[in-house]
Amino acid sequence: MGDLGIAIAGLCAGIVARDPGVAGLVRERYKGFLSTEPPGWRIELKVAPTPSLPDDVVVRRDGPPGRFQVMRGDLAGTLDLRHSRGTVSLVHANEFSIDTFLRIVYSFALIEAHGLVIHAASLVRNGRAFLFCGRSGSGKTTIARLSQHATLLSDELSIVRITDHRVRCYGTPFWGDLAQAGEDRAAPLVGIYFLHHGSRHAIEAVRPKRALERLLPNVLFFAKEVDMTAQVLSIAADLVEAVPCFDLTFRLDPGFWEVIDRG
């Protein structure tokens, strides 16, 4: 099969899938993000038997700098950051396995683009993007469901990139409980909201230092190398300095948008 191109947040990856079934899964799963642009990354997907693998995701250094092993019960792969290449063997042709590997690939690839993958829902209203941050159960998908008049970028994993102190939020195909890909578009990010369930709608400003503490546990990143961790920390610090941050308490109706608009 020929290469397929997918582009997420402006970063294009060429997907090499010799198995027609795997190629078909990629084409269907990422149909809103297919691209003919020259790829910056090359990702090879194949189905092959693998030895016993850990249940949870494991990402660890594998030899020279910039090379990593990626393992989970359903996949085993390698990433070579210096050459922008990745290879993964799938136990079965499964869209969830492919999606897991690509999430990890983009979490690494975005560092050089001064970007992050964040556990957050993101939506566009009136040409402006809003990021709603939190771990599972915090209400990301609920916020997306209550926002019928907004454009969905993601209900689970959102991408931000910083260029010349300007922050843009990008749609991704990485979904949560909504099981719906975001739109392939971007908009200026005007607010970051840390979610809290409550009996009323309210927002409270959060200073950058405290916002950074809130944000970091929600950044999707697996490497433990000091230099890469420092880069991620620097990008996150730039993000909370550039974009106003708030605690958002909300109940289960769309009235929280009125509070956001007033704030």
C-alpha positions in Angstrom: 0.0 0.0 0.0 1.2 3.6 -0.6 1.8 6.1 2.1 -1.1 7.9 3.7 -0.5 11.4 5.0 -2.2 12.8 8.2 -1.7 16.3 9.5 -2.5 17.3 13.1 -1.8 20.8 14.3 0.2 21.5 11.2 2.5 18.5 11.7 2.3 16.0 8.9 3.2 12.3 9.3 3.5 9.8 6.4 1.8 6.5 7.5 3.3 3.4 5.9 0.9 0.4 6.2 1.6 -2.6 4.0 -1.4 -4.4 5.5 -4.6 -3.3 3.6 -6.7 -3.7 6.7 -4.4 -1.4 8.7 -4.3 1.1 5.9 -8.1 1.1 5.7 -8.4 1.6 9.5 -6.1 4.7 9.3 -7.9 6.1 6.3 -11.3 5.8 8.1 -10.2 6.8 11.6 -8.3 9.9 10.5 -10.4 10.9 7.5 -10.8 14.4 8.7 -7.1 14.9 9.0 -5.8 13.3 5.8 -3.1 15.4 4.0 -1.1 15.5 0.8 1.5 17.8 2.3 5.2 16.5 2.5 5.5 14.6 5.7 7.9 15.6 8.5 7.5 12.2 10.2 7.4 8.6 8.8 5.4 6.1 10.8 5.4 2.4 9.8 2.5 0.3 11.1 2.4 -3.5 10.9 0.6 -6.4 12.4 3.1 -8.9 13.9 3.4 -11.3 16.9 5.1 -9.7 19.9 6.5 -11.1 23.2 4.7 -10.6 26.5 4.0 -6.9 27.0 3.0 -4.7 30.0 -0.6 -3.8 30.4 0.1 -0.1 30.8 1.9 2.2 28.4 5.7 2.1 28.9 8.0 4.6 27.2 11.7 4.3 27.9 15.1 5.2 26.5 16.4 2.8 23.9 20.1 3.3 23.2 21.2 6.7 21.8 19.6 10.0 22.7 16.3 10.6 21.1 15.4 6.9 20.7 12.6 5.3 22.7 10.8 2.1 23.1 7.0 2.3 23.3 5.1 -0.7 24.7 1.6 -1.7 25.8 -0.2 -5.0 25.9 -1.4 -4.4 22.3 1.6 -2.8 20.7 5.4 -2.6 20.7 7.3 0.2 18.8 10.2 2.5 18.6 10.6 6.2 18.1 13.6 7.9 16.6 13.3 11.6 17.3 16.5 12.6 15.5 15.3 11.1 12.3 11.5 11.7 12.8 10.7 8.1 12.4 8.5 5.6 14.2 7.7 1.9 13.8 5.1 -0.1 15.7 4.0 -3.7 15.6 0.3 -4.2 16.5 -0.9 -7.4 18.1 -4.1 -6.9 16.1 -5.3 -4.4 13.5 -7.0 -2.1 15.9 -7.8 1.6 15.7 -7.3 2.0 19.4 -3.8 0.7 19.3 -2.9 2.9 16.3 -4.4 5.9 18.1 -2.4 5.3 21.2 0.9 5.2 19.3 0.1 8.3 17.3 -0.8 10.2 20.5 2.6 9.4 21.9 4.3 10.3 18.6 2.6 13.7 18.5 3.4 14.4 22.2 7.1 14.1 21.3 7.0 15.7 17.8 5.2 18.9 19.1 8.1 19.8 21.5 10.2 21.1 18.6 7.1 23.1 17.4 6.8 24.6 20.9 3.5 22.8 21.5 1.9 20.4 23.9 -0.8 17.7 24.0 -3.1 18.4 26.9 -5.9 16.4 28.6 -8.5 19.0 27.8 -11.6 19.7 25.9 -11.3 22.6 23.4 -14.0 24.5 21.6 -14.2 27.5 19.2 -16.9 30.2 19.6 -16.9 33.4 17.5 -13.4 32.6 16.2 -11.8 32.2 19.6 -10.7 29.0 21.2 -11.3 27.9 24.9 -9.5 25.1 26.7 -11.2 23.1 29.5 -8.6 21.2 31.4 -8.9 18.2 33.6 -8.3 14.5 34.1 -11.0 11.8 33.4 -14.2 12.5 35.2 -13.6 16.3 35.5 -16.3 17.1 32.9 -14.4 17.6 29.6 -16.9 15.6 27.6 -19.8 17.1 29.5 -18.6 20.6 28.6 -18.4 19.6 24.9 -21.9 18.1 25.0 -23.3 21.3 26.6 -21.7 23.5 23.9 -24.0 22.8 20.9 -23.3 26.2 19.3 -19.5 25.9 19.5 -17.1 24.0 17.1 -15.5 21.0 18.7 -11.7 20.7 18.6 -11.5 17.8 21.0 -13.3 16.5 24.1 -10.2 14.7 25.4 -6.8 15.6 24.0 -6.2 19.1 22.7 -3.1 20.6 21.1 -1.7 24.1 21.7 1.3 25.7 19.9 3.0 29.0 20.8 4.6 31.2 18.1 5.9 34.7 18.9 4.0 34.7 22.2 0.8 33.9 20.4 -1.1 30.7 21.3 -3.3 28.8 19.0 -5.4 25.7 19.8 -5.8 23.0 17.2 -8.4 20.4 16.5 -7.4 16.7 16.9 -8.8 13.3 16.0 -8.1 12.1 19.6 -11.5 11.7 21.2 -12.8 10.7 24.7 -16.3 9.6 25.7 -17.8 11.7 22.9 -16.3 9.3 20.3 -16.2 12.2 17.8 -13.1 13.7 16.2 -12.6 17.4 16.4 -12.6 19.7 13.4 -9.3 20.2 11.6 -9.0 23.9 12.3 -7.3 26.3 14.7 -8.1 29.5 16.5 -6.4 31.9 19.0 -6.6 30.5 22.5 -8.2 33.1 24.8 -8.7 31.2 28.0 -7.7 28.1 30.0 -10.3 26.8 32.4 -9.7 24.2 35.2 -12.9 22.3 35.7 -14.8 21.7 38.9 -18.3 20.3 39.3 -20.6 22.5 41.5 -24.1 23.8 42.1 -23.6 27.1 40.3 -21.6 28.6 37.5 -18.6 30.7 38.6 -15.1 31.5 37.4 -12.1 32.7 39.5 -8.8 33.9 38.0 -5.7 31.7 38.7 -2.3 33.3 38.8 0.3 31.8 36.4 2.4 30.0 39.0 -0.7 28.2 40.4 -2.0 27.6 36.9 1.2 25.9 35.9 0.9 23.6 38.9 -2.7 22.8 37.7 -1.7 22.3 34.1 1.4 20.1 34.4 -0.5 16.9 35.5 -2.7 17.2 32.5 0.2 17.5 29.9 0.5 14.2 28.0 4.2 13.4 28.1 6.0 10.1 28.9 9.8 10.8 28.7 11.8 11.1 31.9 15.0 12.6 30.4 15.9 15.9 32.2 16.4 17.9 29.0 13.1 17.0 27.4 11.2 17.4 30.7 12.8 20.9 31.0 11.5 21.8 27.5 8.0 20.7 28.3 8.1 22.7 31.5 9.3 25.8 29.6 6.5 25.5 27.0 3.9 25.0 29.8 5.2 28.0 31.7 5.0 30.1 28.5 1.5 29.0 27.9 0.1 30.1 31.3 1.9 33.4 31.0 0.4 34.1 27.6 -3.2 32.9 28.2 -5.5 34.0 31.1 -6.3 31.0 33.4 -9.4 30.4 35.5 -11.0 27.9 37.8 -14.5 27.1 36.3 -17.2 25.7 38.6 -20.2 24.6 36.6 -23.4 22.7 36.8 -25.0 20.6 34.1 -26.4 23.3 31.8 -24.8 25.6 29.2 -25.1 28.7 31.4 -21.4 28.5 32.1 -20.8 30.3 28.8 -22.6 33.4 30.1 -20.2 33.4 33.0 -17.2 33.0 30.7 -18.4 35.8 28.3 -18.9 38.2 31.3 -15.4 37.3 32.6 
